[in-house]
Amino acid sequence: MKKRIITATVALAIFIPILIFSSTTVGKYTFTTVMAALAVIGIFEIAGCIGLRRQFAVMIPTYIYAVAIMFLVVFMPSHTWTFKISLAMSFVYIFYAFCYSMLSSGNIRMGQTSELVAVSGYIFFGLLCIILLRYTESTSIYGEKHIYTVLGKYLYLLIFIGAWSTDTGAYFVGVAMGKHKLIPDVSPKKTVEGAIGGLLGCIVGFSIYGGVLAIFYNVKVNWIMLIAAALVIGVVDQLGDLIASYIKRERGIKDFGNLFPGHGGVLDRFDSVIAIAPFMYFISILSPIQIFA
């Protein structure tokens, strides 16, 4: 427990200033670099599970592809050719990975390559959506009407609040009242009661945050949308955690890594965040009614 507390304290001491100063130009580069680094480490961890960590001919292009796409999309979002280049790079990378597997004389199975491609995309796209939501000022177009959102500096924090509050609610309710197993084959300790507690925890966390923004920052909060988002995020958070547990159970490992002593690796700590981020981003760009205004 002592090791977990020390690790969490040090991590927060590093991460909070990055969040605070992320609105500056230097902060944006720093924030993106940190997310890219987490993506590379997460891919490194999953490569170890798949058995490809030492296959440098396929792993190095995977790392380069993830970082390149992340910086391209973040820093050139308004260019019409950004999507075309990203699409072309994605196809070339996948084509290369499959060709390398085919020509490896059986050293790398196609199933391994497919798993690497799929999970790597899952990891870096989830982390990319955190950055996209952080720096979002306007959403997609509905007909001829542009829908504008509040600055992403408020909205993106719901990702982290959702993960923390859901996990906290699930843990305490599960410990106090958990009796009925949720999916014992995947995660024996998780219960139905804990899952419900997670949903309630997310609602409480979002509500407190919304109240703080309304009172101290004069932000208009659409409470119906906020609660609806909390319900979605509360479910996605727990599914993201179960996906990570399922992968570990399949591979017979306890943790993905040891970057955070007492907590595991990037995928152990950011499994829910990676799952939540795209859904929060989708809610932001697709909903005609915004959470904050």
ABEGO torsion letter per residue (X at the ends): XAAAAAAAAAAAAAAAAAAAAAABAAAAAAAAAAAAAAAAAAAAAAAAAAGAAABAAAAAAAAAAAAAAAAAAAAAAABAAAAAAAAAAAAAAAAAAAAAAAAAGGABBAAAAAAAAAAAAAAAAAAAAAAAAAABABBBBBEABBBBBBBAAAAAAAAAAAAAAAAAAAAAAAAAABABBABAAABAABBAAAAAAAAAAAAAAAAAAAAAAAAAAGBBBBAAAAAAAAAAAAAAAAAAAAAAAAAAAAAGBABABAABBGAEBAAAAAAAAAAAAAAAAAAAAABABBABX
